[in-house]
Amino acid sequence: MKPYLISLAVGILVGVIYSLMNVRSPAPPVIAILGLLGMLIGEQLIPVSKQLLTGSSFLAACDKEQATSHVFGHLPGRHAPPKATEKETS
Protein backbone atom coordinates (compact mmCIF):
# COMPACT_ATOMS: atom_id res chain seq x y z
CA MET A 1 0.00 0.00 0.00
CA LYS A 2 2.93 2.32 0.69
CA PRO A 3 4.01 2.62 -3.00
CA TYR A 4 0.46 3.62 -3.92
CA LEU A 5 0.41 6.37 -1.30
CA ILE A 6 3.84 7.60 -2.39
CA SER A 7 2.72 7.65 -6.02
CA LEU A 8 -0.42 9.59 -5.09
CA ALA A 9 1.58 12.07 -2.99
CA VAL A 10 4.09 12.67 -5.79
CA GLY A 11 1.23 13.13 -8.25
CA ILE A 12 -0.38 15.70 -5.97
CA LEU A 13 2.96 17.49 -5.57
CA VAL A 14 3.40 17.66 -9.35
CA GLY A 15 -0.16 18.94 -9.68
CA VAL A 16 0.56 21.70 -7.16
CA ILE A 17 3.75 22.66 -9.02
CA TYR A 18 1.79 22.75 -12.31
CA SER A 19 -0.80 24.98 -10.67
CA LEU A 20 1.82 27.35 -9.25
CA MET A 21 3.44 27.63 -12.68
CA ASN A 22 -0.01 28.09 -14.28
CA VAL A 23 0.62 25.10 -16.57
CA ARG A 24 -2.01 22.56 -17.59
CA SER A 25 -1.37 18.84 -17.49
CA PRO A 26 -0.07 17.63 -20.89
CA ALA A 27 -2.95 15.17 -21.29
CA PRO A 28 -6.38 14.82 -19.70
CA PRO A 29 -5.88 12.37 -16.80
CA VAL A 30 -8.39 9.76 -18.01
CA ILE A 31 -6.85 9.65 -21.48
CA ALA A 32 -3.34 9.36 -20.02
CA ILE A 33 -4.33 6.51 -17.69
CA LEU A 34 -6.15 4.64 -20.46
CA GLY A 35 -3.09 5.05 -22.69
CA LEU A 36 -0.85 3.56 -20.02
CA LEU A 37 -3.27 0.68 -19.48
CA GLY A 38 -3.32 0.05 -23.23
CA MET A 39 0.48 -0.06 -23.28
CA LEU A 40 0.57 -2.62 -20.47
CA ILE A 41 -2.06 -4.80 -22.13
CA GLY A 42 -0.32 -4.47 -25.50
CA GLU A 43 2.94 -5.75 -24.01
CA GLN A 44 1.15 -8.95 -23.04
CA LEU A 45 -0.69 -9.62 -26.32
CA ILE A 46 2.14 -11.48 -28.08
CA PRO A 47 3.24 -13.72 -25.16
CA VAL A 48 -0.36 -14.62 -24.24
CA SER A 49 -1.26 -15.18 -27.92
CA LYS A 50 1.68 -17.59 -28.27
CA GLN A 51 0.37 -19.57 -25.31
CA LEU A 52 -3.13 -19.59 -26.79
CA LEU A 53 -1.75 -20.99 -30.07
CA THR A 54 -0.18 -23.88 -28.15
CA GLY A 55 -3.65 -24.84 -26.91
CA SER A 56 -3.70 -23.22 -23.49
CA SER A 57 -6.90 -21.66 -22.22
CA PHE A 58 -6.96 -17.88 -21.86
CA LEU A 59 -6.69 -17.99 -18.07
CA ALA A 60 -3.89 -20.55 -18.17
CA ALA A 61 -2.02 -18.48 -20.77
CA CYS A 62 -2.34 -15.34 -18.65
CA ASP A 63 -1.20 -17.24 -15.57
CA LYS A 64 1.79 -18.85 -17.32
CA GLU A 65 2.98 -15.51 -18.73
CA GLN A 66 2.18 -13.73 -15.44
CA ALA A 67 0.21 -11.18 -17.47
CA THR A 68 -2.13 -10.21 -14.64
CA SER A 69 0.67 -9.41 -12.21
CA HIS A 70 2.51 -7.48 -14.94
CA VAL A 71 -0.51 -5.33 -15.81
CA PHE A 72 -1.83 -4.76 -12.30
CA GLY A 73 1.31 -5.10 -10.16
CA HIS A 74 1.01 -6.07 -6.51
CA LEU A 75 -2.53 -5.08 -5.62
CA PRO A 76 -3.43 -4.04 -2.08
CA GLY A 77 -4.71 -7.01 -0.13
CA ARG A 78 -2.69 -9.52 -2.11
CA HIS A 79 0.05 -11.12 -0.12
CA ALA A 80 3.22 -12.82 -1.28
CA PRO A 81 3.44 -16.53 -0.57
CA PRO A 82 5.02 -17.26 2.80
CA LYS A 83 8.80 -17.51 2.73
CA ALA A 84 10.42 -20.81 3.63
CA THR A 85 11.83 -20.91 7.13
CA GLU A 86 15.34 -22.10 7.88
CA LYS A 87 13.99 -25.45 9.11
CA GLU A 88 12.15 -26.06 5.84
CA THR A 89 15.18 -25.27 3.68
CA SER A 90 17.61 -27.54 5.51
C-alpha positions as CSV (number, residue, x, y, z in Angstrom):
1,M,0.0,0.0,0.0
2,K,2.9,2.3,0.7
3,P,4.0,2.6,-3.0
4,Y,0.5,3.6,-3.9
5,L,0.4,6.4,-1.3
6,I,3.8,7.6,-2.4
7,S,2.7,7.7,-6.0
8,L,-0.4,9.6,-5.1
9,A,1.6,12.1,-3.0
10,V,4.1,12.7,-5.8
11,G,1.2,13.1,-8.2
12,I,-0.4,15.7,-6.0
13,L,3.0,17.5,-5.6
14,V,3.4,17.7,-9.3
15,G,-0.2,18.9,-9.7
16,V,0.6,21.7,-7.2
17,I,3.7,22.7,-9.0
18,Y,1.8,22.8,-12.3
19,S,-0.8,25.0,-10.7
20,L,1.8,27.4,-9.3
21,M,3.4,27.6,-12.7
22,N,0.0,28.1,-14.3
23,V,0.6,25.1,-16.6
24,R,-2.0,22.6,-17.6
25,S,-1.4,18.8,-17.5
26,P,-0.1,17.6,-20.9
27,A,-2.9,15.2,-21.3
28,P,-6.4,14.8,-19.7
29,P,-5.9,12.4,-16.8
30,V,-8.4,9.8,-18.0
31,I,-6.9,9.7,-21.5
32,A,-3.3,9.4,-20.0
33,I,-4.3,6.5,-17.7
34,L,-6.1,4.6,-20.5
35,G,-3.1,5.1,-22.7
36,L,-0.8,3.6,-20.0
37,L,-3.3,0.7,-19.5
38,G,-3.3,0.1,-23.2
39,M,0.5,-0.1,-23.3
40,L,0.6,-2.6,-20.5
41,I,-2.1,-4.8,-22.1
42,G,-0.3,-4.5,-25.5
43,E,2.9,-5.7,-24.0
44,Q,1.1,-9.0,-23.0
45,L,-0.7,-9.6,-26.3
46,I,2.1,-11.5,-28.1
47,P,3.2,-13.7,-25.2
48,V,-0.4,-14.6,-24.2
49,S,-1.3,-15.2,-27.9
50,K,1.7,-17.6,-28.3
51,Q,0.4,-19.6,-25.3
52,L,-3.1,-19.6,-26.8
53,L,-1.8,-21.0,-30.1
54,T,-0.2,-23.9,-28.1
55,G,-3.7,-24.8,-26.9
56,S,-3.7,-23.2,-23.5
57,S,-6.9,-21.7,-22.2
58,F,-7.0,-17.9,-21.9
59,L,-6.7,-18.0,-18.1
60,A,-3.9,-20.6,-18.2
61,A,-2.0,-18.5,-20.8
62,C,-2.3,-15.3,-18.6
63,D,-1.2,-17.2,-15.6
64,K,1.8,-18.8,-17.3
65,E,3.0,-15.5,-18.7
66,Q,2.2,-13.7,-15.4
67,A,0.2,-11.2,-17.5
68,T,-2.1,-10.2,-14.6
69,S,0.7,-9.4,-12.2
70,H,2.5,-7.5,-14.9
71,V,-0.5,-5.3,-15.8
72,F,-1.8,-4.8,-12.3
73,G,1.3,-5.1,-10.2
74,H,1.0,-6.1,-6.5
75,L,-2.5,-5.1,-5.6
76,P,-3.4,-4.0,-2.1
77,G,-4.7,-7.0,-0.1
78,R,-2.7,-9.5,-2.1
79,H,0.1,-11.1,-0.1
80,A,3.2,-12.8,-1.3
81,P,3.4,-16.5,-0.6
82,P,5.0,-17.3,2.8
83,K,8.8,-17.5,2.7
84,A,10.4,-20.8,3.6
85,T,11.8,-20.9,7.1
86,E,15.3,-22.1,7.9
87,K,14.0,-25.4,9.1
88,E,12.1,-26.1,5.8
89,T,15.2,-25.3,3.7
90,S,17.6,-27.5,5.5
